[in-house]
């Protein structure tokens, strides 16, 4: 079992990855379905409003803070290489950094930015809405699973 600073870092890692997985899971299981059920112009406008609201300290401190924490856990693990749980700690960090943070930056944010450039009631926005929902949600499933798996890996490090 890990202890000392590793214990505190890992508990924070479990919390951060778990909260992030929960937020993403909500979008995959009901938020995007609700938005998809709206007329396209309303769905585009609502998603743009959600995306703007997400870039606030409440969510960003958890999302970005967990990414920083994952880097710290990985670096400390590589430098010290603890007898117990090194694999779980590195796996948790890698899953979050690549599968959750990386997918967000590479897949979800570019789609959000493209949607934001569209006028919600325009023919182009209406035409792109269904594809946006399908693609964005598929990538969101990936980052949900990655954040949840990172939480499991960090939890296993505590055992």
Phi and psi in degrees as a GROMACS rama.xvg file:
@    title "Ramachandran Plot"
@    xaxis  label "Phi"
@    yaxis  label "Psi"
@TYPE xy
-82.712  156.714  UNK-2
-149.413  -175.024  UNK-3
63.4147  -140.057  UNK-4
-60.4147  -33.6572  UNK-5
-60.058  -38.4403  UNK-6
-61.7813  -49.0349  UNK-7
-64.3954  -45.322  UNK-8
-61.451  -41.9236  UNK-9
-70.738  -40.2223  UNK-10
-61.345  -43.7794  UNK-11
-62.5127  -37.3379  UNK-12
-62.892  -43.2499  UNK-13
-60.287  -46.0945  UNK-14
-64.4216  -48.0602  UNK-15
-64.1488  -46.8162  UNK-16
-68.6326  -35.2727  UNK-17
-67.8305  -43.327  UNK-18
-63.9195  -43.6923  UNK-19
-61.9415  -44.2323  UNK-20
-59.649  -38.9952  UNK-21
-64.7266  -42.268  UNK-22
-63.0321  -47.8739  UNK-23
-64.5394  -38.3305  UNK-24
-61.708  -39.8956  UNK-25
-59.2242  -41.6202  UNK-26
-66.1085  -41.7928  UNK-27
-68.7543  -33.004  UNK-28
-93.8304  -28.3158  UNK-29
-147.101  -29.7979  UNK-30
-64.716  -50.1976  UNK-31
-66.9666  -34.1858  UNK-32
-63.5985  -41.4563  UNK-33
-64.6111  -42.5531  UNK-34
-66.2029  -39.0644  UNK-35
-65.648  -26.1103  UNK-36
-76.8614  -14.9758  UNK-37
-77.0573  157.968  UNK-38
-57.128  142.926  UNK-39
-48.7756  -44.1064  UNK-40
-60.7711  -39.9365  UNK-41
-71.4617  -39.1434  UNK-42
-62.4998  -44.6655  UNK-43
-61.7045  -46.5756  UNK-44
-62.614  -42.2025  UNK-45
-66.7403  -43.356  UNK-46
-65.7025  -39.7683  UNK-47
-61.4213  -40.1155  UNK-48
-65.7729  -40.8603  UNK-49
-62.872  -45.4616  UNK-50
-62.2578  -37.3329  UNK-51
-68.4672  -40.8663  UNK-52
-68.8538  -27.0448  UNK-53
-68.3361  -28.304  UNK-54
-86.9342  63.2163  UNK-55
-133.579  160.851  UNK-56
-54.8817  -36.1249  UNK-57
-57.4615  -48.8882  UNK-58
-84.7039  -43.8299  UNK-59
-63.9401  -33.5508  UNK-60
-65.1159  -37.1959  UNK-61
-72.0278  -50.4114  UNK-62
-63.7838  -53.3537  UNK-63
-74.2049  -37.1722  UNK-64
-60.4421  -38.6757  UNK-65
-68.328  -35.3137  UNK-66
-64.2281  -44.6725  UNK-67
-62.3655  -44.0604  UNK-68
-60.8799  -41.1498  UNK-69
-62.3486  -39.2932  UNK-70
-64.5555  -45.2769  UNK-71
-60.3085  -46.9088  UNK-72
-60.0589  -44.2884  UNK-73
-64.6141  -45.6837  UNK-74
-64.7096  -46.8545  UNK-75
-61.5887  -40.9807  UNK-76
-63.8778  -43.5683  UNK-77
-66.5214  -34.7006  UNK-78
-75.9966  -45.9572  UNK-79
-91.4808  -30.8103  UNK-80
42.5747  77.1542  UNK-81
-62.3865  150.391  UNK-82
-59.4447  -39.8963  UNK-83
-109.297  139.648  UNK-84
74.8641  12.652  UNK-85
-60.8368  -43.3465  UNK-86
-63.9353  -45.0301  UNK-87
-63.903  -40.1977  UNK-88
-65.5313  -44.4524  UNK-89
-68.2972  -38.4362  UNK-90
-64.0473  -45.6023  UNK-91
-59.7965  -44.3899  UNK-92
-64.6583  -44.951  UNK-93
-63.5117  -43.3643  UNK-94
-59.9248  -44.8115  UNK-95
-69.7115  -46.9841  UNK-96
-66.5813  -40.8105  UNK-97
-87.6628  -52.4218  UNK-98
-79.0869  -25.4758  UNK-99
-107.496  -61.3025  UNK-100
-66.7087  -47.7456  UNK-101
-62.237  -43.5021  UNK-102
-64.8375  -38.1829  UNK-103
-58.6881  -49.5665  UNK-104
-67.3966  -40.9019  UNK-105
-86.6931  -27.1299  UNK-106
-119.781  -50.5763  UNK-107
-77.5045  -46.834  UNK-108
-62.6707  -43.8367  UNK-109
-59.7237  -37.2944  UNK-110
-66.2245  -40.3224  UNK-111
-62.4237  -43.8743  UNK-112
-62.8713  -41.2371  UNK-113
-65.2117  -40.0085  UNK-114
-65.5427  -38.8833  UNK-115
-63.4285  -29.075  UNK-116
-76.3637  -10.3959  UNK-117
-92.0844  144.124  UNK-118
-77.1214  121.895  UNK-119
-50.4192  -37.4735  UNK-120
-91.2868  0.813068  UNK-121
-72.3428  158.226  UNK-122
-61.5818  -36.8143  UNK-123
-63.8718  -44.42  UNK-124
-63.5917  -44.9815  UNK-125
-60.7181  -42.4034  UNK-126
-67.5256  -31.7955  UNK-127
-89.7898  -16.2674  UNK-128
-57.9127  -49.8318  UNK-129
-61.3284  -43.89  UNK-130
-64.4245  -40.5344  UNK-131
-58.1258  -50.2757  UNK-132
-59.3711  -46.0372  UNK-133
-63.0215  -50.7623  UNK-134
-68.4852  -45.5497  UNK-135
-61.1875  -42.7878  UNK-136
-67.9358  -39.7276  UNK-137
-59.6175  -46.2474  UNK-138
-66.7378  -32.8363  UNK-139
-65.3461  -36.3465  UNK-140
-58.6357  -41.1312  UNK-141
-62.7589  -48.6701  UNK-142
-71.4322  -28.6285  UNK-143
-63.5377  -50.6636  UNK-144
-62.2354  -39.6533  UNK-145
-65.7271  -44.3698  UNK-146
-65.4878  -40.1689  UNK-147
-65.7642  -42.2939  UNK-148
-65.337  -36.001  UNK-149
-63.3612  -41.4424  UNK-150
-61.5865  -40.6958  UNK-151
-64.9671  -44.3972  UNK-152
-61.2884  -45.4694  UNK-153
-63.4211  -38.6574  UNK-154
-63.2876  -42.814  UNK-155
-61.9287  -31.4151  UNK-156
-64.6812  -24.9299  UNK-157
-81.308  -17.0553  UNK-158
